[in-house]
Every structure is written in structure tokens, then in C-alpha cells.
Amino acid sequence: MKLVPLGDKIVLKQLEAEETTKSGIVLPGQAKEKPQEAEVIAVGPGGIIDGKEVTMQVKAGDRVIYSKYAGTDVELDDEKFIIVKQNDILAIVEA
């Protein structure tokens, strides 16, 4: 199956949380903070949303930083995704 977002929605796949801190301390499962970095899987078409023209600024494959409590968690074919509005994307991570 494939998720196809509508309007200004974006499907993200969250990147894995760090297992250790920078100082080398190994974190147990509950102590790991949910990362705010994700890969863009699919992007909606944009268009007129709430009377305003919305042009999508990210594309599939981009790595992005998103708001901490944004989006809706979805599980499809045993994979977890997050669906967010474009407004919830804070930055694109460039290599």
C-alpha cells in the first residue's frame, strides 16, 4: 500500500533515535527522546488551502526537522509514518 497525502499534507518517516549520548552513555528504550528529524516520503499537491495559495517547498527524499508535537502517527504495513501539514516543517537538512 501507498500513502498519498492530500492538500498541504506531508508523509514523514521518522529517523531512528540515538542509542548513546555524545559522552557515550547508553540510553534505555524509555529514555530515548523522539527525534524531530525525518525523511519526506510523499508530498501533497498543495493548491488553495483555506483560501490561500500553498506551494509545497519540500520533496520526497528531503530530510527535515518538524515541530515536536506535530502531526498524526499512522501505521501501514508494519511501518510507522507521521502525517504533518507543511506549516509543521521547520527546516530542510542539507548535507
N, C-alpha and C positions, 0 to 999 in steps of 0.2 A: 504494500500500500504506500501511498504518497500523500503528504500533506501539501495542500495548495492554499496559501493564505489569501484572504480577500482584503480589498481596500488598502489601508496603510499598515497592515499586519506583517510581521516578520517571524519566521520559524528559526529558532536558535537551538543548537546542540551545545550544552554546557561542557566546558573543558574540565578535565579531572582536577580535583583538589590536590594540593601539595601534601605529600605524606610526611615530610620533615620540615622544620623551620630552617631559616638561614643559619642558625647556630648549630644545627644538627640534631635537634630534639625530635624524636619520632612521635607523631600525633596519633592518638587512638581515633577510631571512626567518629565518635560523637564530638570530638574537639575540633575536627576539621571544619573550617569556615567555608561556606558555599562560595565558590569563586564567582566573580562578576564578569568573567571573560568567557565568551562563547564564539562558536563558528556559525555564520549565517548559512542555513540550509536552503531556505526558499524565501522569496520576497513577493509581496502582493503587488498589484499593478499601480497602486496609488490612485490618482484621479481626484474627483471632487469629494472631500470628506467634510461633513458639517458645514457646507457652503464655502470651503476654502480649497484652493488648488494644492494638492500634495504631490510633490515629485520625490520619488524614492531615491535616497542618497547612498544606499548600501546595495551590494550584490551578493549572490551566492558565493561562498568561499571566503568572504571577508571575515576577519577576526575583530570582534567588537567588545566594548565594555558597556554594560547595561545597568540600569538602576537596580539597587539591591533587592527591593521587594516588588519588582515589576513583573507583569506577565501572568500567564496561566500555564501550569505544568500539565503536560499531556504525555501519555504513554501509548505508543503504537508499535506493534510487532516487537515487544520487549525492549524497545528503545525509548529513552526519555527525551522529551523536547520541551521547549518553552516558547510560547507564542506571545510576542510583545508588540506594542504599537511603535512606530518609528520614533515617536517622541521619547520613548524609554531608552533609546540608544544614546549613550553619552559621547562615545568616541569610536573611531576605527583605529585598530592597532596596526601600524605599518612596520614591516621588518627592516 
